[in-house]
Amino acid sequence: MLYVNKLIPMSVVDGPGNRFAIFLQTCNFNCMYCHNPETIHRCIDCGVCVPACPAGALKKEDGKVLWDPATCVDCDTCLSVCPHGASPKVREMEAEAILKEVDKARPFIEGISVSGGESTLQARELIPLFEGAKARGLTALIDSNGGLDFSTGDLNALLEVSDGVMLDIKAWERDDHLRLTGRDNAIVKDNLRYLAECGKLEEVRMVLLDSQDNEHTLREVANVLGEHVSEVAIKLISYRSFGVRDEYVDRLRAPEREEKEKLLDLARELNFREVIDI
């Protein structure tokens, strides 16, 4: 079973072209600027959300919070009142059930992308989903924070049946990465190199904060990629407060437009395959 937070039948921001995006539940990072913090943890069935739901789409039975999607109006009140960074709307779905949903959008999409949360935490369960997508002539991409080793085990097996990885680089220096995510980034750097060397790095993604040395990070990424830099797209994303937890909203800022233009120019000079401004 896959723990699915959300299915988006057509997305133009989760990889190249129109894509069916699958957002999975749980993450091993705790990023300050996370735009969907309700995907970080699993629901613990505390029931705080049940009386708060204005549509009556939630109830608690036998100690479990149950969600009725037919009644739900997607107001997200349950997410705003949850004290645990979770969602009661998570579904347990087999790969075949997801593929049935993918088939409905198939004439309009180029492929699927799995995100989260952190998609690689469910690597083994994703393999049949990717195999099914490939059998349908669709591409299959992994959106990842790079916090798990792509070179071994189930994750390497998933990588083999994928078309590549869209890798987040949160910060380059260890202390900055710890402050932003709560985790060390040594494995992220290893994955950056490994994915480039095996031709599986589709895109590098950087969220830009005015408190970070974005130029340093950009140059270090290009340095690690070396001769592979021209094979990889880079997406430079200005921080936006949408969805970010209240305690972090006012602590973070995007760089000024002039500074971002300099970073975009630098990325072009560094010879990335494509430079995407978001």
Salt bridges, closest charged atoms under 4 A:
ASP45 OD2 - LYS64 NZ 3.64
GLU61 OE2 - LYS59 NZ 3.11
ASP74 OD1 - LYS89 NZ 3.56
ASP76 OD1 - LYS89 NZ 3.02
GLU96 OE2 - ARG136 NH2 3.85
GLU101 OE2 - LYS104 NZ 3.19
ASP103 OD1 - ARG136 NE 2.67
ASP143 OD2 - ARG205 NH1 2.96
ASP154 OD2 - ARG124 NE 2.97
ASP163 OD2 - LYS134 NZ 2.75
ASP168 OD2 - LYS170 NZ 3.44
GLU173 OE2 - HIS216 NE2 2.65
ASP175 OD1 - ARG174 NH1 3.93
ASP184 OD2 - ARG174 NE 2.42
GLU202 OE2 - ARG273 NH2 3.29
GLU203 OE2 - ARG205 NE 2.52
GLU203 OE2 - LYS235 NZ 3.63
GLU215 OE2 - ARG219 NE 3.02
GLU227 OE2 - HIS228 NE2 3.91
GLU231 OE1 - HIS228 ND1 3.25
GLU261 OE2 - ARG257 NH2 2.75
ASP265 OD1 - ARG268 NH1 2.92
ASP277 OD2 - ARG257 NH2 2.53
ASP277 OD1 - LYS260 NZ 2.58
